[in-house]
Amino acid sequence: MTMQNMKLIILDRDGVINHDSDAFIKSPEEWIAVDGSLQAIARLNQAGYTVVVATNQSGISRKLFTMETLNAIHLKMHHAAQQVGATIDAVFFCPHAADSNCDCRKPKPGMLREIGLRYDIELKGVPVVGDSLRDLQAGFVLGCLPHLVLTGKGQYTETNGGLPPGCQIHTNLACMVDMLLQAENS
């Protein structure tokens, strides 16, 4: 399979794969998977998808946790995924604060553009799954297909409107994956 024919999906982390916290996820102990999310990733893998995470992690620049701690959180996520037969191929993150004016912090598209470059794939039509407007906006400007999940901040995001055109709304990641795989098989 050439990279251009790769089936890629981009997931936000907090609020999609794991429970979110207004106080940030600052330790591996605070990282708790949303029920069914890791099994949904396993089903994506079984269907031939490469699963990539794109996450804003301003807690680094705010000095709420260190790079070492972020790596430990991601190690816990990878191990938990592997325990259910799931693989997260890569985690891309922005360590900058909202006022840093970087291009990698969602809703700007830099982090997702980097994913496209790294995998040598056109992002048009690639599903992007998030619980906040900025997750969806970052992908939408690059032609990704936006999917809002109602876990994490998703219900708040849905209520406040402004979703990108064509955005599909799902109860959680497992329901989103059910819909995606059913659509592929029909």
C-alpha positions in Angstrom: 0.0 0.0 0.0 1.4 3.4 -1.0 1.3 6.1 1.6 -1.3 7.9 -0.6 -3.6 5.0 -0.4 -3.2 4.8 3.4 -6.4 4.8 5.5 -5.6 7.5 8.1 -7.7 8.8 10.9 -6.7 11.7 13.3 -8.1 11.7 16.8 -7.9 14.4 19.5 -6.8 12.9 22.9 -8.5 14.5 25.8 -12.2 14.1 25.7 -12.1 11.6 22.8 -9.8 8.8 23.9 -9.6 9.7 27.6 -11.7 11.6 30.0 -10.9 15.3 30.0 -10.3 17.6 32.9 -10.6 21.4 33.2 -7.5 21.2 35.4 -5.6 19.3 32.6 -4.4 15.7 32.6 -1.1 16.2 34.5 -0.1 12.7 35.4 -0.4 9.1 34.1 -2.8 8.5 37.1 -5.2 11.1 35.7 -5.3 9.6 32.3 -8.4 7.4 32.2 -9.7 6.0 28.9 -13.3 6.7 27.9 -15.3 3.4 28.0 -14.9 1.7 24.6 -12.5 4.2 23.1 -9.5 1.9 23.0 -11.6 -1.0 21.6 -12.8 1.4 18.9 -9.2 2.1 18.0 -8.6 -1.6 17.8 -11.5 -1.9 15.4 -10.1 0.9 13.3 -6.7 -0.9 13.2 -8.4 -4.2 12.1 -10.1 -2.3 9.3 -6.7 -1.1 8.0 -6.6 2.4 9.6 -3.5 4.1 10.8 -4.6 5.9 14.0 -2.8 9.2 14.8 -3.4 11.5 17.8 -3.2 15.3 17.5 -3.4 17.1 20.8 -2.8 20.5 22.3 -0.8 20.2 25.5 -0.3 23.7 26.7 0.3 22.3 30.2 4.0 22.0 29.1 4.4 25.7 28.6 2.3 26.5 31.7 4.7 24.3 33.7 1.8 22.1 34.9 3.8 19.0 33.9 7.1 18.2 32.2 7.9 16.6 28.9 8.9 13.5 30.9 5.4 13.4 32.4 3.8 13.9 29.0 5.8 11.0 27.7 4.7 8.9 30.7 1.1 9.7 30.1 1.4 8.7 26.4 3.2 5.5 27.4 0.3 4.6 29.6 -2.1 5.4 26.7 0.0 3.2 24.3 0.1 0.3 26.9 -3.6 0.5 27.6 -4.3 0.5 23.8 -2.0 -2.5 23.3 -3.8 -4.5 26.0 -7.0 -4.5 23.9 -5.1 -5.1 20.6 -5.1 -1.4 19.5 -2.2 0.6 18.1 -1.8 4.3 18.0 0.8 4.9 15.3 2.0 8.3 16.5 1.1 11.2 18.9 1.6 14.8 17.6 1.3 17.5 20.2 1.6 21.3 20.5 3.3 22.3 23.8 2.6 26.0 23.4 0.2 28.2 25.3 -2.7 29.8 23.5 -1.0 33.2 23.3 2.2 31.9 21.7 0.9 32.5 18.1 2.4 29.2 16.9 1.1 27.4 13.9 0.8 24.0 15.5 -1.8 24.8 18.2 -5.3 23.8 17.0 -7.4 25.5 15.6 -4.5 26.4 13.4 -3.7 23.6 10.9 0.1 23.3 11.4 0.0 20.1 13.5 -2.3 18.4 11.0 -0.3 19.6 8.1 2.8 18.1 9.7 0.9 14.7 10.0 0.1 14.9 6.3 3.8 15.6 5.5 5.1 12.9 7.8 2.8 10.3 6.3 3.1 11.7 2.8 -0.7 11.8 2.4 -3.3 14.3 1.2 -5.5 15.1 4.1 -8.6 15.8 2.0 -11.3 13.3 3.1 -9.3 12.1 6.2 -11.7 11.8 9.2 -10.7 14.1 12.1 -12.4 13.4 15.5 -12.6 15.9 18.3 -14.7 17.1 21.2 -14.0 20.8 20.7 -14.5 23.3 17.8 -10.7 23.9 17.5 -10.1 20.2 16.8 -12.6 20.2 13.9 -11.5 23.6 12.5 -7.9 22.5 12.3 -8.8 19.6 10.1 -11.6 21.3 8.1 -9.4 23.9 6.6 -7.2 21.1 5.2 -10.2 19.2 3.8 -10.6 16.7 6.6 -14.0 15.3 7.4 -15.0 16.7 10.8 -16.6 14.4 13.5 -17.7 15.7 16.8 -18.0 13.3 19.8 -20.2 14.3 22.7 -17.7 13.0 25.3 -15.3 15.5 27.0 -16.4 19.0 25.9 -18.5 17.7 23.0 -21.9 18.5 24.4 -20.8 22.1 25.2 -19.3 22.3 21.7 -22.5 21.1 20.1 -24.7 23.5 22.1 -22.6 26.5 21.2 -22.8 25.9 17.4 -20.5 27.1 14.7 -19.6 23.5 13.7 -17.9 23.2 10.3 -20.2 22.3 7.4 -20.8 18.6 7.1 -19.8 17.9 10.7 -21.2 14.6 11.9 -22.0 14.2 15.6 -21.6 11.0 17.6 -22.2 9.9 21.2 -18.6 8.8 21.5 -15.6 7.4 19.6 -17.1 3.9 19.6 -20.2 5.1 17.9 -18.2 7.2 15.4 -16.2 4.1 14.5 -19.4 2.0 14.1 -20.7 4.6 11.7 -17.5 4.8 9.7 -17.0 1.1 9.3 -20.7 0.5 8.4 -20.4 3.2 5.7 -17.3 1.5 4.4 -19.0 -1.9 4.3 -22.2 -0.7 2.6 
